[in-house]
């Protein structure tokens, strides 16, 4: 018997509403999964960047602090002649390897900051200062005699990279001398490094004598400087800065919200830290053998967390007003030229 074909009657309104509801539920689930995945990615990416910034900040700080007070092959305790004018001032006190300023309020530091030495530091954050050599050594080909020994003219190979007004150290592994280059002239395939006496200017100390105490033929000459690390704002974000001598301050790492520094003092002469003190309580900077640095890092992007995230740093718990992520990091760096 032949069956009769049935005609398509379509969907009822109820069936359409049920189908739409199921579709919306499925779509909502997909959107939730995508949103959740995106948020997890944002959090992980922000954490990774913050940790990488902390790692780089510690790398730069540790490298400089570790080499503080390095005076070439002469070693710790060797005679160092500093011929600079005003050699006890902040920038030219190159015999003091490490220095620091403790933030005692939102606007003050102890000791008092030298005027103009640290541009626009962010209050409540410590400042650490490192003094020592930077760059690579250049061999002294000859140092013509004089009276007293050692004239104002050291000869090195052409292409040393040294420039007029550089503050440099020369050493022969027995003694060292610090002076400012007043002029460089080239002749017979050599750079003549001249260090005459002169009146200091706003950015240079000048030399009060050209006598270096001895003749340094066969020794090494290398730049030496005062380097200050501090935190200041850029585009509304805190960042770690470094200022070398009289040069302009340079940004190193963004997202460094706070820096607290303690100095390990050797109290019994065994070259090991016996106590850690803030800069305002250090009794003898020549006895500092290590530095403990704590950094509070923040994500550079806001609205990473769903709500403000409380954090604890330097013994204080804070609930911020933004929704950034924060994490505290601490490291201890030994001064190679002092610690055992």
C-alpha positions as CSV (number, residue, x, y, z in Angstrom):
1,X,0.0,0.0,0.0
2,X,1.5,3.4,-1.0
3,X,2.3,5.7,1.9
4,X,1.3,9.3,1.6
5,X,4.1,11.9,2.1
6,X,3.7,14.2,5.1
7,X,4.2,17.9,4.7
8,X,6.7,19.9,6.8
9,X,4.7,21.8,9.3
10,X,7.7,24.0,10.7
11,X,8.6,24.7,14.3
12,X,6.3,25.9,17.0
13,X,7.1,29.0,18.9
14,X,7.9,27.0,22.0
15,X,10.4,24.9,20.1
16,X,12.1,28.0,18.7
17,X,12.3,29.5,22.2
18,X,13.8,26.3,23.6
19,X,16.4,26.1,20.8
20,X,17.3,29.8,21.3
21,X,17.7,29.3,25.0
22,X,19.9,26.2,24.6
23,X,22.0,28.2,22.0
24,X,22.4,31.1,24.4
25,X,23.5,28.8,27.2
26,X,26.1,27.2,25.0
27,X,27.3,30.6,23.7
28,X,27.5,31.9,27.2
29,X,29.6,29.0,28.3
30,X,32.0,29.5,25.3
31,X,32.3,33.2,26.2
32,X,32.9,32.4,29.8
33,X,35.7,30.0,28.9
34,X,37.3,32.4,26.5
35,X,37.1,35.3,29.1
36,X,38.5,33.1,31.8
37,X,41.4,31.9,29.6
38,X,42.2,35.5,28.6
39,X,42.3,36.6,32.2
40,X,44.5,33.7,33.2
41,X,46.8,34.6,30.3
42,X,46.9,38.3,31.4
43,X,47.7,37.3,35.0
44,X,50.4,34.9,34.0
45,X,51.9,37.3,31.5
46,X,51.9,40.2,34.0
47,X,53.5,38.0,36.7
48,X,56.2,36.8,34.3
49,X,57.0,40.3,33.2
50,X,57.1,41.5,36.9
51,X,59.5,38.7,37.9
52,X,61.7,39.3,34.9
53,X,61.9,43.0,35.8
54,X,62.9,42.0,39.3
55,X,65.5,39.6,38.0
56,X,67.0,42.3,35.8
57,X,67.0,44.9,38.6
58,X,68.8,42.6,40.9
59,X,71.3,41.7,38.2
60,X,72.3,45.3,37.6
61,X,72.4,46.2,41.3
62,X,74.3,43.0,42.3
63,X,76.9,43.4,39.6
64,X,77.7,47.0,40.7
65,X,77.6,46.3,44.4
66,X,79.6,43.2,44.1
67,X,82.5,45.2,42.5
68,X,82.2,48.2,44.8
69,X,85.6,49.4,45.9
70,X,87.5,47.5,43.2
71,X,90.7,49.4,42.5
72,X,92.3,47.2,40.0
73,X,95.0,44.6,40.7
74,X,96.3,46.6,43.6
75,X,93.7,45.1,45.8
76,X,92.1,46.1,49.1
77,X,94.3,48.1,51.4
78,X,96.8,49.4,48.8
79,X,97.8,53.0,48.8
80,X,95.4,55.1,46.7
81,X,96.4,58.7,45.8
82,X,93.3,60.9,45.0
83,X,94.4,64.0,43.2
84,X,90.9,65.4,42.7
85,X,89.9,68.8,44.1
86,X,87.1,68.5,46.7
87,X,87.9,64.7,47.0
88,X,85.7,64.4,50.2
89,X,82.5,65.6,48.4
90,X,79.8,63.2,47.4
91,X,80.7,62.6,43.8
92,X,84.5,62.5,44.2
93,X,84.7,60.6,47.6
94,X,85.8,57.6,45.5
95,X,87.7,55.9,48.4
96,X,84.3,55.1,50.1
97,X,83.1,52.0,48.2
98,X,79.5,51.9,49.4
99,X,77.2,54.6,50.7
100,X,73.5,55.0,51.4
101,X,70.6,57.2,52.4
102,X,67.8,55.9,54.6
103,X,64.3,57.3,53.7
104,X,63.0,58.6,57.0
105,X,59.8,60.2,55.6
106,X,58.1,61.0,52.3
107,X,60.5,63.9,51.8
108,X,63.6,63.4,53.8
109,X,66.6,61.0,53.9
110,X,69.3,60.4,56.5
111,X,72.0,61.5,56.0
112,X,70.7,64.6,54.1
113,X,70.9,64.2,50.3
114,X,73.7,66.3,48.7
115,X,72.1,69.1,46.8
116,X,71.3,68.2,43.2
117,X,73.1,64.8,43.5
118,X,69.9,62.7,43.2
119,X,67.3,64.2,40.8
120,X,63.7,63.9,42.0
121,X,63.9,60.7,44.1
122,X,60.6,59.2,45.2
123,X,60.1,59.7,48.9
124,X,60.0,56.8,51.4
125,X,62.4,54.7,49.3
126,X,66.1,54.1,50.2
127,X,69.0,55.2,48.0
128,X,72.2,53.1,47.6
129,X,75.4,54.5,46.2
130,X,78.3,52.5,44.8
131,X,81.8,53.7,43.9
132,X,84.3,51.8,41.8
133,X,85.6,51.2,38.4
134,X,83.5,50.8,35.2
135,X,84.4,49.5,31.8
136,X,87.6,47.7,30.8
137,X,91.2,48.4,31.5
138,X,93.7,50.0,29.2
139,X,97.4,49.3,29.5
140,X,99.8,52.2,30.2
141,X,102.5,52.0,27.6
142,X,104.7,54.5,29.3
143,X,104.6,57.2,32.0
144,X,107.5,59.5,31.5
145,X,109.4,60.5,34.7
146,X,109.0,63.7,36.6
147,X,109.7,65.3,39.9
148,X,108.0,64.0,41.9
149,X,107.9,60.6,39.9
150,X,105.3,60.3,37.3
151,X,104.6,63.2,35.0
152,X,101.2,64.6,33.9
153,X,101.3,62.5,30.7
154,X,100.5,58.8,30.5
155,X,100.7,57.1,27.2
156,X,98.3,54.4,26.1
157,X,97.4,52.7,22.8
158,X,95.1,54.6,20.4
159,X,91.4,53.7,20.7
160,X,91.3,53.4,24.5
161,X,87.8,55.0,24.6
162,X,88.9,57.4,27.3
163,X,87.6,61.0,26.9
164,X,88.4,64.4,28.2
165,X,87.0,65.0,31.8
166,X,86.8,61.3,32.6
167,X,87.6,60.4,36.1
168,X,90.1,57.5,36.0
169,X,92.2,55.2,38.2
170,X,95.7,54.0,37.3
171,X,97.3,51.1,39.1
172,X,100.3,48.9,38.8
173,X,99.2,46.2,41.4
174,X,101.2,47.9,44.1
175,X,99.6,51.4,44.3
176,X,96.9,53.4,42.6
177,X,96.0,57.0,41.8
178,X,92.8,58.7,40.9
179,X,92.7,61.8,38.6
180,X,90.7,63.6,36.0
181,X,91.8,63.6,32.4
182,X,92.2,67.2,31.3
183,X,93.3,66.6,27.7
184,X,93.9,63.7,25.3
185,X,96.2,64.2,22.3
186,X,97.4,61.5,19.8
187,X,100.9,61.2,18.5
188,X,103.2,58.4,17.2
189,X,100.3,55.9,17.4
190,X,99.6,56.6,21.1
191,X,97.0,58.5,23.1
192,X,98.6,60.9,25.6
193,X,96.4,61.0,28.7
194,X,97.1,64.4,30.3
195,X,96.1,65.3,33.8
196,X,97.1,68.9,34.6
197,X,95.9,70.9,37.5
198,X,93.0,73.1,37.0
199,X,90.0,75.0,38.6
200,X,86.9,72.8,39.1
201,X,83.8,73.6,37.2
202,X,80.1,72.7,37.8
203,X,80.5,69.2,36.4
204,X,84.2,68.4,36.9
205,X,86.4,68.5,40.0
206,X,89.8,69.2,38.4
207,X,93.1,68.1,39.9
208,X,94.9,69.9,42.7
209,X,98.2,68.3,41.7
210,X,99.5,66.3,38.8
211,X,101.8,64.2,41.0
212,X,100.5,60.7,41.2
213,X,103.1,59.5,43.7
214,X,105.0,57.1,41.4
215,X,105.6,56.1,37.8
216,X,102.9,53.7,36.4
217,X,104.5,52.3,33.2
218,X,103.1,48.8,32.6
219,X,100.1,49.5,34.8
220,X,96.4,49.8,33.9
221,X,94.1,52.8,33.6
222,X,90.3,52.5,33.9
223,X,87.3,54.8,34.4
224,X,86.0,55.2,38.0
225,X,82.7,56.8,39.1
226,X,80.0,57.2,41.7
227,X,76.8,55.4,40.8
228,X,73.5,56.2,42.6
229,X,70.5,53.9,42.5
230,X,67.1,55.3,43.4
231,X,63.4,55.2,42.5
232,X,61.5,58.0,40.8
233,X,58.3,58.3,38.7
234,X,58.1,58.2,34.9
235,X,54.7,58.5,33.2
236,X,53.1,58.0,36.6
237,X,54.9,54.7,37.2
238,X,57.7,54.1,39.7
239,X,61.0,52.9,38.2
240,X,64.5,52.1,39.2
241,X,67.0,54.8,38.1
242,X,70.8,55.0,38.0
243,X,72.8,58.2,37.9
244,X,76.5,57.9,37.1
245,X,78.6,60.9,38.2
246,X,77.4,64.1,36.7
247,X,75.6,62.3,33.8
248,X,71.9,62.5,33.4
249,X,69.9,59.8,35.4
250,X,68.9,56.8,33.3
251,X,65.8,54.6,33.7
252,X,66.7,51.0,34.3
253,X,63.5,49.1,35.2
254,X,59.8,50.1,35.4
255,X,57.5,48.7,38.1
256,X,60.0,48.9,41.0
257,X,57.6,50.5,43.6
258,X,59.8,50.4,46.6
259,X,63.4,49.7,47.6
260,X,64.7,49.1,51.1
261,X,68.4,48.6,51.8
262,X,70.3,47.3,54.8
263,X,74.1,47.1,55.2
264,X,76.0,44.2,56.7
265,X,78.7,45.5,59.0
266,X,81.7,43.4,60.1
267,X,82.1,44.2,63.8
268,X,85.0,41.8,64.7
269,X,87.3,42.0,61.7
270,X,86.6,38.6,60.2
271,X,85.2,40.1,57.0
272,X,81.8,38.6,57.6
273,X,78.6,40.6,58.3
274,X,77.7,40.5,62.0
275,X,74.7,42.8,61.9
276,X,72.5,44.5,59.2
277,X,71.7,48.1,59.7
278,X,69.9,50.8,57.7
279,X,72.0,53.6,56.3
280,X,71.3,56.0,59.1
281,X,72.6,53.5,61.7
282,X,75.8,52.4,60.0
283,X,78.7,53.1,62.3
284,X,81.6,52.5,59.9
285,X,81.1,52.4,56.1
286,X,84.6,50.9,55.7
287,X,83.3,47.8,57.7
288,X,80.3,47.2,55.4
289,X,80.9,43.8,53.7
290,X,77.5,43.0,52.2
291,X,74.2,44.7,51.3
292,X,70.7,43.3,51.7
293,X,68.2,44.7,49.1
294,X,64.4,44.3,49.2
295,X,62.4,45.3,46.1
296,X,58.6,45.7,45.9
297,X,57.6,45.1,42.3
298,X,54.3,45.9,40.7
299,X,52.8,45.0,37.4
300,X,53.0,47.9,34.9
301,X,49.4,47.2,33.8
302,X,46.5,48.0,36.1
303,X,43.2,46.0,36.4
304,X,45.0,42.7,36.4
305,X,43.3,41.5,39.6
306,X,39.5,41.4,40.1
307,X,39.9,43.5,43.2
308,X,42.7,45.3,45.1
309,X,45.3,42.8,46.4
310,X,46.8,43.4,49.9
311,X,50.5,42.9,50.2
312,X,53.2,42.9,53.0
313,X,56.5,44.7,52.5
314,X,59.1,45.9,55.0
315,X,56.9,44.7,57.9
316,X,53.8,46.6,56.8
317,X,50.6,45.2,55.2
318,X,49.0,47.6,52.7
319,X,45.7,47.4,50.7
320,X,46.3,49.5,47.5
321,X,43.6,51.4,45.7
322,X,44.5,49.9,42.3
323,X,44.2,46.4,41.0
324,X,47.8,45.7,40.1
325,X,49.7,42.6,41.3
326,X,52.7,43.0,43.6
327,X,55.4,40.8,44.9
328,X,58.4,41.4,47.2
329,X,61.9,40.1,46.4
330,X,65.1,40.1,48.6
331,X,68.7,39.3,47.9
332,X,72.0,39.7,49.7
333,X,75.1,40.8,47.8
334,X,78.6,40.5,49.2
335,X,81.3,43.0,48.4
336,X,84.0,40.9,46.8
337,X,86.8,43.2,47.8
338,X,85.8,43.0,51.5
339,X,84.0,39.7,52.3
340,X,85.6,36.4,52.7
